[in-house]
């Protein structure tokens, strides 16, 4: 990955739809807050999609200046998902790893 192209970090989880608003608020306070406070973070979003079966898919998408900036947030194992204490109360499925992409033009 070249240093002049932003890196996009994507994580996925699934929650109960009835807890969507509460979990989105929680992620805003925890993960999104830490993303945005980390030097080298360009921006971050939470995306949701109702799966129609009582569950909702959650994506966190963050954009970083470089993999070094991602390391500042995630630590040495940049592919490992970062979790917070109450995530276990909400998540019914979770990806233990994240995906990184290069942002082309």
Secondary structure, DSSP 8 states (H G I E B T S, - for coil): --TTS-EEEEEEEEEEGGGHHHHHHHHIIIIIHHHHHSTTEEEEEEEEEE-SSSEEEEEEEEEES-HHHHHHHH-S-TTB----TTHHHHEEEE-SB-EEEE---
